[in-house]
Amino acid sequence: MKVFKFDVDENYAKQHNEMVRDTRSLVASGVALFVISLAGAVAVWFFAPADSPWRTLGTVGLALFGVMMLIVGLLIPRSVGKTQSLYDAHPLAPAIITERVGTTITLTALVNKNVEPSLPPRWAITSRVFHPLPNTPDKVGTKVPVAAVGAQRTRDNQGQWETITPMPIAWGTPDVDVVDQARNFIPSDQWSRLERARKKKALLEESKNTVVEL
């Protein structure tokens, strides 16, 4: 699996990339928890009995928790980086729409669990629920090129991704020609491997929100 290089439209990505939107939601949650914790600290200080040890413990504890949540929330965007850097850092992978329910679709991707790309691939599939993709038919069976974003590794197994999220190329650009190029850039044997996997219903069900080796 190789990285597919293209110019990401950052403003477009902010509107459509659900990973970016999730990051903004986490930032907002961090700020909200800070405000709530600070208000709680003030309330404890004024309403708890002056001779109660819980007055100091509660005030300091809530204030420190709020500050910690604020710091975490503000650091999240830095850890994620720009959308361009995400696409540039993670390999292109094939994905297929395997389910259409209401206003959502399920996207199933073929991914390589190995962190080191030079090693023989350790094939797996993962499925995620998203909103319909821009400029993309939402019918079951539609082929969708994605970047396979690895996010977690265990301490005992640093060489393999435990969590991989498919990030559609269509989230990064309104240019359908670029998306078509990415789709055609993926080797046919990878599409074939994914097609065989998606016919196994039990495997698809198991792969929802996790990574399942083939």
C-alpha positions in Angstrom: 0.0 0.0 0.0 1.4 3.4 -1.0 0.4 7.0 -0.2 -1.6 8.8 -2.8 -0.4 12.4 -3.1 -2.9 15.1 -3.9 -3.6 18.7 -3.0 -6.1 18.7 -0.1 -8.7 21.6 -0.1 -8.5 22.4 3.6 -11.7 24.5 3.6 -13.6 21.7 1.8 -12.2 19.1 4.2 -13.4 21.1 7.2 -16.9 20.9 5.8 -16.9 17.2 4.9 -14.1 15.3 6.8 -15.9 13.7 9.7 -12.6 13.0 11.5 -11.9 16.8 11.5 -15.4 17.5 12.7 -14.9 15.0 15.5 -11.7 16.8 16.5 -13.6 20.1 16.7 -16.2 18.4 18.9 -13.5 17.1 21.3 -12.1 20.6 21.6 -15.5 22.0 22.4 -16.1 19.3 24.9 -12.8 20.1 26.6 -13.6 23.8 26.9 -17.1 23.0 28.2 -15.8 20.7 30.9 -13.3 23.4 31.9 -16.1 25.9 32.4 -18.3 23.4 34.2 -15.5 22.3 36.5 -14.5 25.9 37.3 -18.1 26.8 38.1 -18.2 23.7 40.4 -15.0 24.7 42.1 -16.5 28.2 42.8 -19.7 26.7 44.1 -17.9 24.3 46.4 -15.7 27.2 47.8 -18.7 29.4 48.6 -21.2 26.9 49.8 -19.2 24.2 51.6 -18.6 24.8 55.3 -15.5 26.8 56.0 -14.1 24.2 58.4 -14.8 21.2 56.1 -11.7 19.6 54.5 -13.9 19.0 51.4 -14.0 22.7 50.7 -10.3 22.9 49.8 -10.2 19.4 48.3 -13.3 19.9 46.2 -12.3 23.4 45.0 -8.7 22.4 44.1 -9.7 19.1 42.6 -12.4 20.5 40.3 -10.2 23.4 39.3 -7.3 21.1 38.4 -9.6 18.7 36.5 -11.0 21.6 34.5 -7.6 23.0 33.6 -6.4 19.5 32.5 -9.5 19.1 30.3 -8.8 22.5 28.7 -5.2 21.7 28.0 -6.1 18.3 26.5 -8.8 20.0 24.3 -6.4 22.6 23.1 -3.7 20.1 22.3 -5.9 17.8 20.2 -5.7 19.8 17.0 -1.9 20.0 17.2 -1.7 16.2 17.6 -4.0 15.6 14.7 -2.4 18.2 12.4 -3.7 19.5 9.1 -5.8 17.3 6.9 -3.1 17.4 4.2 -0.6 15.9 6.6 -3.0 13.1 7.5 -3.5 12.1 3.8 0.3 12.4 3.2 1.2 10.2 6.1 -1.2 7.2 5.6 -1.4 4.7 2.8 -4.2 4.5 0.1 -6.6 1.6 0.6 -9.7 0.2 -1.1 -13.1 0.5 0.6 -16.6 -0.4 -0.4 -20.0 0.7 0.7 -21.4 -2.4 2.3 -24.6 -1.0 3.9 -27.0 1.9 3.5 -29.3 2.5 6.4 -31.4 5.7 6.7 -29.0 8.7 6.4 -25.8 6.7 7.0 -23.6 4.3 5.1 -21.2 1.6 6.3 -17.8 1.8 4.7 -15.6 -1.4 4.8 -11.9 -1.0 4.0 -9.1 -3.5 3.3 -6.2 -2.4 5.5 -2.7 -3.5 6.4 -2.2 -3.9 10.1 1.6 -3.7 9.8 3.0 -0.2 10.8 6.1 -0.8 8.7 5.1 -0.7 5.1 8.1 -2.6 3.8 7.0 -5.8 5.6 4.6 -8.3 3.9 1.1 -6.9 4.5 -1.0 -8.3 7.3 -4.4 -8.0 5.7 -7.5 -7.1 7.7 -10.8 -5.3 7.2 -12.5 -2.6 9.2 -16.0 -1.1 8.9 -17.1 2.4 10.0 -20.5 4.2 9.8 -20.4 7.6 8.1 -22.8 10.0 6.4 -23.0 9.7 2.6 -19.9 10.9 0.9 -19.8 14.0 -1.3 -19.8 13.5 -5.0 -20.1 9.7 -4.5 -23.0 7.3 -5.2 -24.2 5.9 -1.9 -25.4 2.6 -3.2 -24.0 -0.7 -1.8 -21.0 -1.9 -3.8 -19.6 1.5 -4.6 -15.8 1.5 -4.6 -14.3 4.2 -2.4 -10.6 5.1 -2.3 -9.5 6.0 1.3 -6.5 6.7 3.4 -6.0 4.1 6.1 -5.3 6.2 9.2 -3.7 4.1 11.9 -4.2 5.5 15.4 -3.4 3.1 18.2 -0.8 0.5 19.1 -0.5 -1.6 22.2 2.7 -1.5 24.3 3.3 -5.2 23.7 2.8 -4.9 19.9 4.2 -1.7 18.6 4.5 -3.1 15.1 0.8 -3.4 14.4 -2.1 -1.0 14.3 -5.0 -1.8 16.7 -7.2 0.9 15.3 -7.4 2.0 11.6 -10.0 4.5 10.3 -10.7 4.8 6.6 -10.6 8.4 5.5 -12.2 8.8 2.1 -10.3 10.8 -0.6 -13.7 12.4 -1.4 -13.5 14.2 2.0 -10.4 16.0 0.9 -11.2 17.3 -2.5 -14.3 18.2 -4.6 -12.4 17.2 -7.8 -13.9 13.9 -8.9 -11.0 13.3 -11.3 -8.7 13.1 -8.4 -10.9 10.6 -6.6 -11.0 8.5 -9.8 -7.3 8.6 -10.1 -7.0 7.4 -6.5 -9.5 4.6 -7.2 -7.5 3.5 -10.3 -4.2 3.7 -8.4 -5.3 0.9 -6.1 -4.1 -2.6 -7.4 -6.9 -4.8 -8.7 -5.8 -7.7 -6.4 -6.6 -5.5 -3.4 -10.1 -4.8 -4.7 -10.6 -8.5 -5.4 -9.5 -9.4 -1.9 -11.9 -6.9 -0.4 -14.8 -8.1 -2.6 -14.2 -11.7 -1.3 -14.2 -10.5 2.3 -17.4 -8.4 2.0 -19.4 -11.5 0.9 -18.9 -13.0 4.4 -21.6 -11.4 6.5 -20.3 -12.7 9.8 -16.9 -11.1 9.0 -18.5 -7.8 8.1 -20.5 -7.7 11.3 -17.4 -8.5 13.4 -15.4 -5.7 11.7 -17.6 -2.9 12.8 -15.6 -0.3 14.7 -12.7 -2.7 14.9 -9.9 -4.4 12.8 -10.4 -8.0 11.9 -7.6 -10.0 10.3 -8.4 -12.0 7.2 
